[in-house]
Amino acid sequence: QLCMELGILASNIPLEAAQNLNTVITYLRELSQAQRSLLSEVCTLAFLILVMPATNAVSERSFSALRRLKTYLRSTMTQTRLNNIMVLHIHNHLTDQLNLFEIGNEFIKGVSHREAIFGTFLSTD
């Protein structure tokens, strides 16, 4: 299946353009959903290449972070919650920029009785 789809891809992209991964990804993104479904194995392969760590150090850091997060107190958390905490920990350079007052106030506005329980968060700025 993959060999056949790679042949189709090769016949639609010039050889010099196929040498560059960015060009192939751009081509796949520009396809319609129906066309993309015909090249499903190629799309899966491209996705795996894009998410694959460039070095082993990235995955080693992830396991080190997992060891730090999964402490005795958190040993009963579900897999979903652990995954979410890992994403927050690994991308802490982005989460440090979040405005927690806005997030807290948005949470309170979601349901009417939350404001009676939590009040509102006031920014210290």
N, C-alpha and C positions, 0 to 999 in steps of 0.2 A: 504494500500500500504506500509506504513512505517513498520507495524508489520511484513508483509511478508518479506520485505527486511532485517529487523533485524534478522529474523529467518535464512535467507540465510547467513548473515554475521556470526551469531553464529555457524552455521554448518561448516564454513570455518576457523574460528579462534579458537584455544584452549581456554578453559574457563579461565585459569590463565592469558593468554595473553590479553584477552578481558577486563580484569580489569583495564588495563593501557591505558589511552587515547593516549599516544604517539605510542603505538604498533598498535592501531586501525588506527591512521592517517597514519603511515608508510605503513600498509597493503593497505589502500585505495589509497595511492600515487603510489604504485607498480602495481596497476591494469591497464590493458589497457583501452583505451577510451571506447571500447565496453562494457567491464566488468563494468566500472564505471557508464555507462549509465543504466545498470541493477540495480545498487544500488544508483540511483540518489537521492532518498529521504534521504538515510543514509548519502550521501556526503553533502547534503544541511544541515542536522542536525549537522554534524561534523563542517562544516564551521560556522554555527551560534554559536556553543559552543565556537569555537576558537576566534570569534570576539566579543563575549559578554563580557562587562566589568566585572572584578572580584568584583568590589565594585561600589557603587553608586557615589563615589567621582569623578571617571573618567568622568562620564556623567555630573556631576555638574560643573566640571571645563570647559568642552566643552561649556556648555551654558553660563557660565560666560565670556569665551573668545568671544563667539558670540555676547554677549551684548556689549562688548568693541569694537568689530570690526564694528558692524553695527551702525555707528554714523550717524548724520544728513547728513554729506557730502557724505557718501557712501550709502544712502538710496535708490538710484536709480540703484545700481548695479544688474546685473542678478544673478540668483540663482547659475549658474555654476561658476561665478567668486567668489561669496561669499564662495562656497564650497572649491574652490582652495585656497583662502586666509586662510580659517579655517585650512586646512591641513598644510599649511606652518606655521601658528601660533602654532598649537598644536605640530608640530614636529620641533620647532625652534632649538632644540639642534642639529639637523642634518643640517638644513638650514644655521645655523651660520658657518658651516664648508665649505660651498660652496665658490669657487673662483669666485667672480663676474666679475673680469676682463676677465677670460676665457669664461664665459657665454656671456658677452657683445660682445667680439670679435667673438664668434661663431654665434651670432645673426647677426652681421654686415656682416659676410661672406656669409650668407644665400642668400642675394639678392645684386646685384652689386651696385645699387644706394644708398644703406644704408651707404656705406663707405664715400660717398660724403657728406651725411647729418651728420653722427655721428663721422666720423674720426675713429681712433682706440683707444682702452683703453690701457693705459700703466700702468703696475704694479708699485707701489711705493716701492716695496721690494728692 
